[in-house]
Amino acid sequence: MTYLSSNQLKQYRDEGFVSPINIFSKEKAKEIRNEIELIEKEMPEELEKSGRYNAHLISPLLDEVTHNTKILDAVESLIGKDILVCGTTLFIKNPNEKGFVSYHQDAKYIGLEPHNWVTAWVAITDSNEHNGCMRMWSGSHKNNLKEHDQKFNEENLLTRGQTVKNVPTDETTPLILTAGQMSLHHPTIVHGSDLNQSDDRRIGFVIQSYIGTNVKQVIGKNSVQLARGKDNYNFHEKIKRTKSLMNKENIKLKKQENDYLQEIFYKGSLKKGTY
Ligand SMILES: O=C(O)CCC(=O)C(=O)O
C-alpha cells in the first residue's frame, strides 16, 4: 500500500525529505504542548539535556503521536508495513537561548543498519525560518556517510556537536511547518537548524526513528515498540506503551532506555556532551 502520493515519493527519493504533511489540528498540538509543559513544571529536570529522549514513554499524548495512524501510513510508504519505533527526541529551542543544530547526518552515530528507517519531525509549535526550523541539504542523502568534525559546543543541541564541513548553507531548504504538520527525512540527508529568534518556544517532537523490522542496532542496545505489522526478526527487546502520565515505572524505563542511548551516541568518543 502506498499512502504518500507519487510526487511525495519522488521528493523523498530525489531530495531526501517529504514536507509538509498534515497530521493533526493546531488545537491538538496545543494540548500536546500543555502536556509537555506540565511534565516540565512537575519534574523540572525530566526533559532537560539527555532527559529529552523517549518522552513518549511517560506522556500518553506523545505516545499517541508516536503511534498515529496518519504518520504510520506515510512511514509505511517509505520503509514497508512492518514498523518499529526505536526512540523519540524532543528538540526544544527556547527564546533567548542560543540553541542550534549543526549540519549532520542522523545515520552517522545512531547504529541502525541497514538504512531502512526514517525520521518524523512533528511540529508541536509552528516551525519557520524565524524560530529556527530544520534546513535540508537537498539531495545530499545520495552520497553516503560523510566525515563529521566533533565540536562539543554547549549551545549545539547535538550530542557531540557533530558537523559536516562545506555545506552550502545558502542553498539549503527550510522545512516550514505549522503546528500539527510533520516532515519525514532520510537517514543520510545532511540537515541542521539555526537559532530561535522569536519570542516563543519552538518545539519539535521527533520520532527518531521508525525502523523496519529488518534493521539492527549495531553499536549497542535499543528497545522498541511495535508500531504496525509483524516483527518476524525479533532483533530488539519490546517495551510497553504507557497508559498514564509520569508513571513511576515508566520514568524508570525512560531512564534505562536513555542510558542505553548514551552508550550508543558516545561510543568511541573521548569526550561526552550534555545531551
Ligand atoms: O529540531 C531540529 O532543529 C533538528 C532536529 C534533527 O536534527 C533531527 O530531527 O534529526
PDBQT file of the ligand as one rigid body, heavy atoms in Angstrom, charges set to zero:
ROOT
HETATM    1  O1  LIG A 301      14.979  20.137  15.582  1.00  0.00    +0.000 OA
HETATM    2  C1  LIG A 301      15.993  20.456  14.979  1.00  0.00    +0.000 C 
HETATM    3  O2  LIG A 301      16.263  21.635  14.779  1.00  0.00    +0.000 OA
HETATM    4  C2  LIG A 301      16.927  19.417  14.426  1.00  0.00    +0.000 C 
HETATM    5  C3  LIG A 301      16.377  18.043  14.522  1.00  0.00    +0.000 C 
HETATM    6  C4  LIG A 301      17.221  16.987  13.871  1.00  0.00    +0.000 C 
HETATM    7  O3  LIG A 301      18.360  17.158  13.599  1.00  0.00    +0.000 OA
HETATM    8  C5  LIG A 301      16.575  15.713  13.552  1.00  0.00    +0.000 C 
HETATM    9  O4  LIG A 301      15.381  15.556  13.808  1.00  0.00    +0.000 OA
HETATM   10  O5  LIG A 301      17.254  14.814  13.010  1.00  0.00    +0.000 OA
ENDROOT
TORSDOF 0
